[in-house]
Amino acid sequence: MYQRPYTVEEIKKIYPEKAEILLKDSPHLWRAETGIELIHKEPTLDEQKRIWENWNNMTEEMKSISDTKSRELFGVDNATHYRDIMQHWTA
């Protein structure tokens, strides 16, 4: 089941010390504003796998919107970006 990313207000409430940094980060801000998952480098392998599973639980329309944003920010779609990121975790 898809779980939307935290909203801007939720980020400010849950991570008050980190909110300013998180919301200056394009992927985090976009996710918070749209409610759509976007694959990006996470600090832990578990979180990386969690957002990938969450991305896979989105509708095809949401995946398409997310892929467009991923190409804009990272030059590749989410699946390619995830594979690239995972190579660093398993290397």
PDB file as gemmi writes it, atoms N, CA and C in Angstrom:
CRYST1    1.000    1.000    1.000  90.00  90.00  90.00 P 1                      
ATOM      1  N   MET A   1       0.834  -1.174   0.000  1.00  0.00           N  
ATOM      2  CA  MET A   1       0.000   0.000   0.000  1.00  0.00           C  
ATOM      3  C   MET A   1       0.887   1.249   0.000  1.00  0.00           C  
ATOM      4  N   TYR A   2       0.551   2.213  -0.857  1.00  0.00           N  
ATOM      5  CA  TYR A   2       1.341   3.427  -0.980  1.00  0.00           C  
ATOM      6  C   TYR A   2       1.175   4.323   0.247  1.00  0.00           C  
ATOM      7  N   GLN A   3       2.295   4.841   0.723  1.00  0.00           N  
ATOM      8  CA  GLN A   3       2.289   5.806   1.829  1.00  0.00           C  
ATOM      9  C   GLN A   3       2.912   7.096   1.325  1.00  0.00           C  
ATOM     10  N   ARG A   4       2.109   8.154   1.245  1.00  0.00           N  
ATOM     11  CA  ARG A   4       2.625   9.416   0.716  1.00  0.00           C  
ATOM     12  C   ARG A   4       3.782   9.920   1.583  1.00  0.00           C  
ATOM     13  N   PRO A   5       4.723  10.610   0.952  1.00  0.00           N  
ATOM     14  CA  PRO A   5       5.797  11.240   1.725  1.00  0.00           C  
ATOM     15  C   PRO A   5       5.217  12.297   2.667  1.00  0.00           C  
ATOM     16  N   TYR A   6       5.985  12.631   3.692  1.00  0.00           N  
ATOM     17  CA  TYR A   6       5.547  13.669   4.624  1.00  0.00           C  
ATOM     18  C   TYR A   6       5.329  14.992   3.897  1.00  0.00           C  
ATOM     19  N   THR A   7       4.333  15.744   4.342  1.00  0.00           N  
ATOM     20  CA  THR A   7       4.094  17.093   3.823  1.00  0.00           C  
ATOM     21  C   THR A   7       5.136  18.040   4.414  1.00  0.00           C  
ATOM     22  N   VAL A   8       5.160  19.257   3.903  1.00  0.00           N  
ATOM     23  CA  VAL A   8       6.073  20.271   4.427  1.00  0.00           C  
ATOM     24  C   VAL A   8       5.821  20.473   5.919  1.00  0.00           C  
ATOM     25  N   GLU A   9       4.568  20.612   6.297  1.00  0.00           N  
ATOM     26  CA  GLU A   9       4.238  20.826   7.710  1.00  0.00           C  
ATOM     27  C   GLU A   9       4.632  19.630   8.577  1.00  0.00           C  
ATOM     28  N   GLU A  10       4.438  18.427   8.070  1.00  0.00           N  
ATOM     29  CA  GLU A  10       4.836  17.230   8.829  1.00  0.00           C  
ATOM     30  C   GLU A  10       6.346  17.175   9.005  1.00  0.00           C  
ATOM     31  N   ILE A  11       7.084  17.526   7.976  1.00  0.00           N  
ATOM     32  CA  ILE A  11       8.551  17.541   8.071  1.00  0.00           C  
ATOM     33  C   ILE A  11       8.984  18.530   9.152  1.00  0.00           C  
ATOM     34  N   LYS A  12       8.376  19.711   9.160  1.00  0.00           N  
ATOM     35  CA  LYS A  12       8.724  20.721  10.168  1.00  0.00           C  
ATOM     36  C   LYS A  12       8.418  20.234  11.577  1.00  0.00           C  
ATOM     37  N   LYS A  13       7.340  19.498  11.729  1.00  0.00           N  
ATOM     38  CA  LYS A  13       6.936  18.999  13.047  1.00  0.00           C  
ATOM     39  C   LYS A  13       7.784  17.804  13.490  1.00  0.00           C  
ATOM     40  N   ILE A  14       8.018  16.864  12.589  1.00  0.00           N  
ATOM     41  CA  ILE A  14       8.711  15.621  12.930  1.00  0.00           C  
ATOM     42  C   ILE A  14      10.231  15.810  13.016  1.00  0.00           C  
ATOM     43  N   TYR A  15      10.773  16.650  12.140  1.00  0.00           N  
ATOM     44  CA  TYR A  15      12.226  16.882  12.080  1.00  0.00           C  
ATOM     45  C   TYR A  15      12.551  18.361  12.265  1.00  0.00           C  
ATOM     46  N   PRO A  16      12.204  18.960  13.390  1.00  0.00           N  
ATOM     47  CA  PRO A  16      12.405  20.414  13.534  1.00  0.00           C  
ATOM     48  C   PRO A  16      13.858  20.861  13.343  1.00  0.00           C  
ATOM     49  N   GLU A  17      14.813  20.035  13.745  1.00  0.00           N  
ATOM     50  CA  GLU A  17      16.225  20.419  13.610  1.00  0.00           C  
ATOM     51  C   GLU A  17      16.727  20.255  12.183  1.00  0.00           C  
ATOM     52  N   LYS A  18      16.109  19.365  11.407  1.00  0.00           N  
ATOM     53  CA  LYS A  18      16.566  19.077  10.053  1.00  0.00           C  
ATOM     54  C   LYS A  18      15.657  19.660   8.978  1.00  0.00           C  
ATOM     55  N   ALA A  19      14.522  20.204   9.353  1.00  0.00           N  
ATOM     56  CA  ALA A  19      13.505  20.632   8.381  1.00  0.00           C  
ATOM     57  C   ALA A  19      14.053  21.618   7.358  1.00  0.00           C  
ATOM     58  N   GLU A  20      14.779  22.606   7.819  1.00  0.00           N  
ATOM     59  CA  GLU A  20      15.298  23.619   6.891  1.00  0.00           C  
ATOM     60  C   GLU A  20      16.198  22.989   5.835  1.00  0.00           C  
ATOM     61  N   ILE A  21      17.064  22.089   6.244  1.00  0.00           N  
ATOM     62  CA  ILE A  21      17.963  21.405   5.303  1.00  0.00           C  
ATOM     63  C   ILE A  21      17.161  20.515   4.358  1.00  0.00           C  
ATOM     64  N   LEU A  22      16.232  19.731   4.899  1.00  0.00           N  
ATOM     65  CA  LEU A  22      15.435  18.835   4.070  1.00  0.00           C  
ATOM     66  C   LEU A  22      14.631  19.607   3.033  1.00  0.00           C  
ATOM     67  N   LEU A  23      14.059  20.714   3.423  1.00  0.00           N  
ATOM     68  CA  LEU A  23      13.196  21.460   2.512  1.00  0.00           C  
ATOM     69  C   LEU A  23      13.966  22.314   1.511  1.00  0.00           C  
ATOM     70  N   LYS A  24      15.272  22.423   1.677  1.00  0.00           N  
ATOM     71  CA  LYS A  24      16.109  23.071   0.664  1.00  0.00           C  
ATOM     72  C   LYS A  24      16.584  22.061  -0.377  1.00  0.00           C  
ATOM     73  N   ASP A  25      16.381  20.788  -0.080  1.00  0.00           N  
ATOM     74  CA  ASP A  25      16.763  19.703  -0.976  1.00  0.00           C  
ATOM     75  C   ASP A  25      15.624  19.475  -1.978  1.00  0.00           C  
ATOM     76  N   SER A  26      15.907  19.637  -3.263  1.00  0.00           N  
ATOM     77  CA  SER A  26      14.868  19.552  -4.300  1.00  0.00           C  
ATOM     78  C   SER A  26      14.025  18.280  -4.241  1.00  0.00           C  
ATOM     79  N   PRO A  27      14.623  17.075  -4.136  1.00  0.00           N  
ATOM     80  CA  PRO A  27      13.789  15.878  -4.067  1.00  0.00           C  
ATOM     81  C   PRO A  27      12.857  15.864  -2.850  1.00  0.00           C  
ATOM     82  N   HIS A  28      13.375  16.243  -1.692  1.00  0.00           N  
ATOM     83  CA  HIS A  28      12.534  16.233  -0.489  1.00  0.00           C  
ATOM     84  C   HIS A  28      11.398  17.248  -0.584  1.00  0.00           C  
ATOM     85  N   LEU A  29      11.707  18.428  -1.060  1.00  0.00           N  
ATOM     86  CA  LEU A  29      10.681  19.456  -1.180  1.00  0.00           C  
ATOM     87  C   LEU A  29       9.614  19.036  -2.181  1.00  0.00           C  
ATOM     88  N   TRP A  30      10.028  18.513  -3.325  1.00  0.00           N  
ATOM     89  CA  TRP A  30       9.077  18.085  -4.352  1.00  0.00           C  
ATOM     90  C   TRP A  30       8.161  16.989  -3.823  1.00  0.00           C  
ATOM     91  N   ARG A  31       8.729  16.010  -3.132  1.00  0.00           N  
ATOM     92  CA  ARG A  31       7.925  14.927  -2.552  1.00  0.00           C  
ATOM     93  C   ARG A  31       6.914  15.486  -1.563  1.00  0.00           C  
ATOM     94  N   ALA A  32       7.367  16.405  -0.709  1.00  0.00           N  
ATOM     95  CA  ALA A  32       6.489  16.986   0.306  1.00  0.00           C  
ATOM     96  C   ALA A  32       5.354  17.784  -0.322  1.00  0.00           C  
ATOM     97  N   GLU A  33       5.655  18.489  -1.391  1.00  0.00           N  
ATOM     98  CA  GLU A  33       4.643  19.331  -2.037  1.00  0.00           C  
ATOM     99  C   GLU A  33       3.660  18.531  -2.887  1.00  0.00           C  
ATOM    100  N   THR A  34       4.130  17.443  -3.498  1.00  0.00           N  
ATOM    101  CA  THR A  34       3.269  16.696  -4.430  1.00  0.00           C  
ATOM    102  C   THR A  34       2.634  15.450  -3.819  1.00  0.00           C  
ATOM    103  N   GLY A  35       3.260  14.887  -2.780  1.00  0.00           N  
ATOM    104  CA  GLY A  35       2.777  13.620  -2.239  1.00  0.00           C  
ATOM    105  C   GLY A  35       3.161  12.429  -3.100  1.00  0.00           C  
ATOM    106  N   ILE A  36       4.115  12.626  -3.998  1.00  0.00           N  
ATOM    107  CA  ILE A  36       4.563  11.579  -4.918  1.00  0.00           C  
ATOM    108  C   ILE A  36       5.989  11.179  -4.554  1.00  0.00           C  
ATOM    109  N   GLU A  37       6.229   9.881  -4.512  1.00  0.00           N  
ATOM    110  CA  GLU A  37       7.565   9.363  -4.189  1.00  0.00           C  
ATOM    111  C   GLU A  37       8.528   9.639  -5.336  1.00  0.00           C  
ATOM    112  N   LEU A  38       9.781   9.884  -4.993  1.00  0.00           N  
ATOM    113  CA  LEU A  38      10.848  10.128  -5.963  1.00  0.00           C  
ATOM    114  C   LEU A  38      12.099   9.439  -5.433  1.00  0.00           C  
ATOM    115  N   ILE A  39      12.699   8.607  -6.243  1.00  0.00           N  
ATOM    116  CA  ILE A  39      13.897   7.886  -5.808  1.00  0.00           C  
ATOM    117  C   ILE A  39      15.079   8.851  -5.762  1.00  0.00           C  
ATOM    118  N   HIS A  40      15.759   8.833  -4.630  1.00  0.00           N  
ATOM    119  CA  HIS A  40      16.940   9.654  -4.401  1.00  0.00           C  
ATOM    120  C   HIS A  40      17.794   8.927  -3.365  1.00  0.00           C  
ATOM    121  N   LYS A  41      19.020   9.329  -3.224  1.00  0.00           N  
ATOM    122  CA  LYS A  41      19.943   8.674  -2.289  1.00  0.00           C  
ATOM    123  C   LYS A  41      19.484   8.899  -0.856  1.00  0.00           C  
ATOM    124  N   GLU A  42      19.298   7.827  -0.134  1.00  0.00           N  
ATOM    125  CA  GLU A  42      18.890   7.857   1.271  1.00  0.00           C  
ATOM    126  C   GLU A  42      20.083   7.535   2.166  1.00  0.00           C  
ATOM    127  N   PRO A  43      20.012   7.895   3.447  1.00  0.00           N  
ATOM    128  CA  PRO A  43      21.152   7.667   4.338  1.00  0.00           C  
ATOM    129  C   PRO A  43      21.344   6.209   4.751  1.00  0.00           C  
ATOM    130  N   THR A  44      20.309   5.374   4.626  1.00  0.00           N  
ATOM    131  CA  THR A  44      20.460   3.962   5.006  1.00  0.00           C  
ATOM    132  C   THR A  44      19.912   3.053   3.916  1.00  0.00           C  
ATOM    133  N   LEU A  45      20.428   1.851   3.871  1.00  0.00           N  
ATOM    134  CA  LEU A  45      19.959   0.865   2.905  1.00  0.00           C  
ATOM    135  C   LEU A  45      18.490   0.524   3.145  1.00  0.00           C  
ATOM    136  N   ASP A  46      18.089   0.390   4.394  1.00  0.00           N  
ATOM    137  CA  ASP A  46      16.684   0.089   4.696  1.00  0.00           C  
ATOM    138  C   ASP A  46      15.757   1.168   4.158  1.00  0.00           C  
ATOM    139  N   GLU A  47      16.127   2.434   4.330  1.00  0.00           N  
ATOM    140  CA  GLU A  47      15.294   3.529   3.837  1.00  0.00           C  
ATOM    141  C   GLU A  47      15.300   3.553   2.311  1.00  0.00           C  
ATOM    142  N   GLN A  48      16.426   3.219   1.706  1.00  0.00           N  
ATOM    143  CA  GLN A  48      16.505   3.159   0.241  1.00  0.00           C  
ATOM    144  C   GLN A  48      15.531   2.109  -0.290  1.00  0.00           C  
ATOM    145  N   LYS A  49      15.529   0.964   0.340  1.00  0.00           N  
ATOM    146  CA  LYS A  49      14.615  -0.104  -0.079  1.00  0.00           C  
ATOM    147  C   LYS A  49      13.161   0.263   0.201  1.00  0.00           C  
ATOM    148  N   ARG A  50      12.919   0.967   1.299  1.00  0.00           N  
ATOM    149  CA  ARG A  50      11.555   1.360   1.648  1.00  0.00           C  
ATOM    150  C   ARG A  50      10.967   2.309   0.607  1.00  0.00           C  
ATOM    151  N   ILE A  51      11.749   3.321   0.183  1.00  0.00           N  
ATOM    152  CA  ILE A  51      11.183   4.254  -0.787  1.00  0.00           C  
ATOM    153  C   ILE A  51      11.011   3.588  -2.158  1.00  0.00           C  
ATOM    154  N   TRP A  52      11.854   2.607  -2.484  1.00  0.00           N  
ATOM    155  CA  TRP A  52      11.687   1.881  -3.745  1.00  0.00           C  
ATOM    156  C   TRP A  52      10.388   1.063  -3.712  1.00  0.00           C  
ATOM    157  N   GLU A  53      10.159   0.370  -2.627  1.00  0.00           N  
ATOM    158  CA  GLU A  53       8.919  -0.388  -2.486  1.00  0.00           C  
ATOM    159  C   GLU A  53       7.721   0.561  -2.536  1.00  0.00           C  
ATOM    160  N   ASN A  54       7.829   1.689  -1.867  1.00  0.00           N  
ATOM    161  CA  ASN A  54       6.757   2.675  -1.872  1.00  0.00           C  
ATOM    162  C   ASN A  54       6.523   3.193  -3.289  1.00  0.00           C  
ATOM    163  N   TRP A  55       7.590   3.482  -4.018  1.00  0.00           N  
ATOM    164  CA  TRP A  55       7.469   3.956  -5.398  1.00  0.00           C  
ATOM    165  C   TRP A  55       6.732   2.916  -6.241  1.00  0.00           C  
ATOM    166  N   ASN A  56       7.056   1.655  -6.057  1.00  0.00           N  
ATOM    167  CA  ASN A  56       6.411   0.589  -6.821  1.00  0.00           C  
ATOM    168  C   ASN A  56       4.929   0.445  -6.488  1.00  0.00           C  
ATOM    169  N   ASN A  57       4.504   0.929  -5.333  1.00  0.00           N  
ATOM    170  CA  ASN A  57       3.095   0.854  -4.943  1.00  0.00           C  
ATOM    171  C   ASN A  57       2.264   2.037  -5.453  1.00  0.00           C  
ATOM    172  N   MET A  58       2.894   2.972  -6.146  1.00  0.00           N  
ATOM    173  CA  MET A  58       2.161   4.118  -6.688  1.00  0.00           C  
ATOM    174  C   MET A  58       1.373   3.709  -7.930  1.00  0.00           C  
ATOM    175  N   THR A  59       0.423   4.558  -8.311  1.00  0.00           N  
ATOM    176  CA  THR A  59      -0.313   4.342  -9.556  1.00  0.00           C  
ATOM    177  C   THR A  59       0.626   4.593 -10.739  1.00  0.00           C  
ATOM    178  N   GLU A  60       0.245   4.098 -11.897  1.00  0.00           N  
ATOM    179  CA  GLU A  60       1.062   4.324 -13.094  1.00  0.00           C  
ATOM    180  C   GLU A  60       1.158   5.816 -13.414  1.00  0.00           C  
ATOM    181  N   GLU A  61       0.090   6.557 -13.175  1.00  0.00           N  
ATOM    182  CA  GLU A  61       0.109   7.999 -13.416  1.00  0.00           C  
ATOM    183  C   GLU A  61       1.122   8.689 -12.500  1.00  0.00           C  
ATOM    184  N   MET A  62       1.133   8.310 -11.225  1.00  0.00           N  
ATOM    185  CA  MET A  62       2.091   8.893 -10.283  1.00  0.00           C  
ATOM    186  C   MET A  62       3.518   8.527 -10.669  1.00  0.00           C  
ATOM    187  N   LYS A  63       3.738   7.288 -11.094  1.00  0.00           N  
ATOM    188  CA  LYS A  63       5.071   6.869 -11.521  1.00  0.00           C  
ATOM    189  C   LYS A  63       5.548   7.691 -12.714  1.00  0.00           C  
ATOM    190  N   SER A  64       4.638   7.958 -13.646  1.00  0.00           N  
ATOM    191  CA  SER A  64       4.989   8.751 -14.819  1.00  0.00           C  
ATOM    192  C   SER A  64       5.386  10.171 -14.423  1.00  0.00           C  
ATOM    193  N   ILE A  65       4.628  10.786 -13.527  1.00  0.00           N  
ATOM    194  CA  ILE A  65       4.950  12.130 -13.036  1.00  0.00           C  
ATOM    195  C   ILE A  65       6.305  12.110 -12.326  1.00  0.00           C  
ATOM    196  N   SER A  66       6.526  11.086 -11.504  1.00  0.00           N  
ATOM    197  CA  SER A  66       7.776  10.952 -10.774  1.00  0.00           C  
ATOM    198  C   SER A  66       8.954  10.732 -11.725  1.00  0.00           C  
ATOM    199  N   ASP A  67       8.757   9.921 -12.762  1.00  0.00           N  
ATOM    200  CA  ASP A  67       9.825   9.691 -13.736  1.00  0.00           C  
ATOM    201  C   ASP A  67      10.201  10.980 -14.468  1.00  0.00           C  
ATOM    202  N   THR A  68       9.204  11.792 -14.781  1.00  0.00           N  
ATOM    203  CA  THR A  68       9.485  13.073 -15.429  1.00  0.00           C  
ATOM    204  C   THR A  68      10.352  13.946 -14.521  1.00  0.00           C  
ATOM    205  N   LYS A  69      10.007  14.012 -13.239  1.00  0.00           N  
ATOM    206  CA  LYS A  69      10.789  14.807 -12.289  1.00  0.00           C  
ATOM    207  C   LYS A  69      12.186  14.201 -12.096  1.00  0.00           C  
ATOM    208  N   SER A  70      12.273  12.880 -12.051  1.00  0.00           N  
ATOM    209  CA  SER A  70      13.564  12.218 -11.897  1.00  0.00           C  
ATOM    210  C   SER A  70      14.482  12.545 -13.080  1.00  0.00           C  
ATOM    211  N   ARG A  71      13.936  12.519 -14.291  1.00  0.00           N  
ATOM    212  CA  ARG A  71      14.752  12.871 -15.466  1.00  0.00           C  
ATOM    213  C   ARG A  71      15.224  14.319 -15.380  1.00  0.00           C  
ATOM    214  N   GLU A  72      14.346  15.192 -14.875  1.00  0.00           N  
ATOM    215  CA  GLU A  72      14.702  16.611 -14.731  1.00  0.00           C  
ATOM    216  C   GLU A  72      15.830  16.795 -13.714  1.00  0.00           C  
ATOM    217  N   LEU A  73      15.728  16.127 -12.570  1.00  0.00           N  
ATOM    218  CA  LEU A  73      16.715  16.303 -11.497  1.00  0.00           C  
ATOM    219  C   LEU A  73      17.974  15.462 -11.673  1.00  0.00           C  
ATOM    220  N   PHE A  74      17.809  14.219 -12.144  1.00  0.00           N  
ATOM    221  CA  PHE A  74      18.932  13.273 -12.149  1.00  0.00           C  
ATOM    222  C   PHE A  74      19.340  12.776 -13.535  1.00  0.00           C  
ATOM    223  N   GLY A  75      18.541  13.085 -14.556  1.00  0.00           N  
ATOM    224  CA  GLY A  75      18.879  12.666 -15.918  1.00  0.00           C  
ATOM    225  C   GLY A  75      18.463  11.253 -16.273  1.00  0.00           C  
ATOM    226  N   VAL A  76      17.820  10.561 -15.347  1.00  0.00           N  
ATOM    227  CA  VAL A  76      17.367   9.180 -15.589  1.00  0.00           C  
ATOM    228  C   VAL A  76      16.016   8.961 -14.903  1.00  0.00           C  
ATOM    229  N   ASP A  77      15.315   7.898 -15.323  1.00  0.00           N  
ATOM    230  CA  ASP A  77      14.054   7.578 -14.653  1.00  0.00           C  
ATOM    231  C   ASP A  77      14.336   6.962 -13.284  1.00  0.00           C  
ATOM    232  N   ASN A  78      13.300   6.762 -12.505  1.00  0.00           N  
ATOM    233  CA  ASN A  78      13.453   6.259 -11.134  1.00  0.00           C  
ATOM    234  C   ASN A  78      14.056   4.860 -11.066  1.00  0.00           C  
ATOM    235  N   ALA A  79      13.652   3.967 -11.954  1.00  0.00           N  
ATOM    236  CA  ALA A  79      14.179   2.593 -11.925  1.00  0.00           C  
ATOM    237  C   ALA A  79      15.683   2.594 -12.194  1.00  0.00           C  
ATOM    238  N   THR A  80      16.106   3.369 -13.166  1.00  0.00           N  
ATOM    239  CA  THR A  80      17.539   3.469 -13.479  1.00  0.00           C  
ATOM    240  C   THR A  80      18.288   4.103 -12.320  1.00  0.00           C  
ATOM    241  N   HIS A  81      17.714   5.145 -11.748  1.00  0.00           N  
ATOM    242  CA  HIS A  81      18.360   5.809 -10.618  1.00  0.00           C  
ATOM    243  C   HIS A  81      18.487   4.857  -9.431  1.00  0.00           C  
ATOM    244  N   TYR A  82      17.448   4.096  -9.167  1.00  0.00           N  
ATOM    245  CA  TYR A  82      17.498   3.127  -8.071  1.00  0.00           C  
ATOM    246  C   TYR A  82      18.605   2.093  -8.305  1.00  0.00           C  
ATOM    247  N   ARG A  83      18.684   1.560  -9.520  1.00  0.00           N  
ATOM    248  CA  ARG A  83      19.744   0.580  -9.827  1.00  0.00           C  
ATOM    249  C   ARG A  83      21.129   1.200  -9.621  1.00  0.00           C  
ATOM    250  N   ASP A  84      21.299   2.438 -10.074  1.00  0.00           N  
ATOM    251  CA  ASP A  84      22.588   3.118  -9.910  1.00  0.00           C  
ATOM    252  C   ASP A  84      22.929   3.301  -8.424  1.00  0.00           C  
ATOM    253  N   ILE A  85      21.958   3.750  -7.640  1.00  0.00           N  
ATOM    254  CA  ILE A  85      22.173   3.956  -6.212  1.00  0.00           C  
ATOM    255  C   ILE A  85      22.504   2.629  -5.525  1.00  0.00           C  
ATOM    256  N   MET A  86      21.787   1.584  -5.883  1.00  0.00           N  
ATOM    257  CA  MET A  86      21.985   0.281  -5.226  1.00  0.00           C  
ATOM    258  C   MET A  86      23.349  -0.312  -5.531  1.00  0.00           C  
ATOM    259  N   GLN A  87      23.938   0.023  -6.653  1.00  0.00           N  
ATOM    260  CA  GLN A  87      25.287  -0.454  -6.967  1.00  0.00           C  
ATOM    261  C   GLN A  87      26.280   0.032  -5.923  1.00  0.00           C  
ATOM    262  N   HIS A  88      26.059   1.210  -5.387  1.00  0.00           N  
ATOM    263  CA  HIS A  88      26.951   1.761  -4.355  1.00  0.00           C  
ATOM    264  C   HIS A  88      26.727   1.074  -3.023  1.00  0.00           C  
ATOM    265  N   TRP A  89      25.494   0.658  -2.746  1.00  0.00           N  
ATOM    266  CA  TRP A  89      25.209  -0.030  -1.478  1.00  0.00           C  
ATOM    267  C   TRP A  89      25.799  -1.432  -1.482  1.00  0.00           C  
ATOM    268  N   THR A  90      25.812  -2.071  -2.641  1.00  0.00           N  
ATOM    269  CA  THR A  90      26.262  -3.457  -2.694  1.00  0.00           C  
ATOM    270  C   THR A  90      27.721  -3.584  -3.103  1.00  0.00           C  
ATOM    271  N   ALA A  91      28.344  -2.473  -3.495  1.00  0.00           N  
ATOM    272  CA  ALA A  91      29.742  -2.521  -3.952  1.00  0.00           C  
ATOM    273  C   ALA A  91      30.696  -2.703  -2.792  1.00  0.00           C  
TER     274      ALA A  91                                                      
END                                                                             
